């Protein structure tokens, strides 16, 4: 199947790049640990790696790798402050997307986990 028209925002992409970018974007959301970081930043705001590790009781190396992926994909922003790097959720794009996802899941997906039809 060939896409007849790529959205205007993506018109400079090849079809393979367009769908590849979708896979990278949604692949970023597949990781439970990355979702936990996203939701922590949504709820509590700016955090450095040590604070994220402590709050999530997670391995520092794994958190650092997850933050690298989130940063590369534009999910989080990074601010250097002295010896610390502080991470914040991308408020312009990711916060509203996560709110839409939350709403959609509560209306259409949670019943699957509950074994309902």
MIVEX-874619 format. One record per residue (C-alpha): residue in one letter; x, y, z. Coordinates in steps of 0.25 Angstrom, whole numbers. Example, Ala and Ser with C-alpha at 12.3 -4.5 7.8 and 13.67 -1.06 7.14 Angstrom:
% MIVEX-874619
res  u  v  w
A  49  -18  31
S  55  -4  29
% end
This chain:
% MIVEX-874619
res  u  v  w
X  0  0  0
X  5  14  -4
X  2  26  4
X  -5  35  -6
X  -2  48  1
X  8  50  12
X  3  61  22
X  8  75  18
X  17  76  31
X  24  63  26
X  24  66  11
X  40  66  10
X  40  51  15
X  40  39  7
X  29  29  10
X  39  20  17
X  44  31  26
X  30  35  29
X  26  22  34
X  40  20  40
X  38  32  48
X  24  27  53
X  31  14  58
X  42  22  65
X  31  31  72
X  22  20  76
X  34  11  80
X  38  21  90
X  25  20  97
X  26  5  97
X  35  5  109
X  29  5  123
X  41  11  129
X  41  23  119
X  26  24  121
X  29  25  136
X  39  36  134
X  29  44  125
X  18  43  135
X  28  47  147
X  32  59  139
X  17  62  136
X  13  61  150
X  26  67  157
X  33  76  147
X  48  78  146
X  56  67  151
X  71  62  150
X  75  48  147
X  78  45  162
X  64  51  166
X  57  42  155
X  65  30  160
X  61  32  174
X  46  35  171
X  45  23  162
X  54  14  170
X  61  10  157
X  75  7  152
X  83  20  148
X  89  14  136
X  75  10  131
X  69  24  134
X  81  31  127
X  78  22  114
X  63  25  115
X  66  40  116
X  75  39  104
X  64  33  96
X  54  43  101
X  63  55  98
X  67  50  84
X  52  48  81
X  48  62  86
X  40  56  98
X  48  64  108
X  56  76  109
X  70  77  116
X  75  89  124
X  89  89  129
X  90  96  143
X  104  95  149
X  108  80  150
X  94  75  148
X  85  73  136
X  70  76  138
X  60  69  130
X  46  74  127
X  34  69  118
X  33  76  105
X  21  84  109
X  17  88  95
X  15  75  88
X  17  63  97
X  8  68  109
X  -4  70  100
X  -2  57  93
X  -1  49  107
X  -14  56  111
X  -20  51  98
X  -15  37  100
X  -19  37  115
X  -33  40  111
X  -34  30  99
X  -28  19  108
X  -38  22  119
X  -50  21  109
X  -45  10  100
X  -33  2  105
X  -34  -1  120
X  -46  -10  118
X  -37  -20  111
X  -28  -20  124
X  -40  -23  132
X  -45  -34  123
X  -57  -27  119
X  -63  -26  105
% end
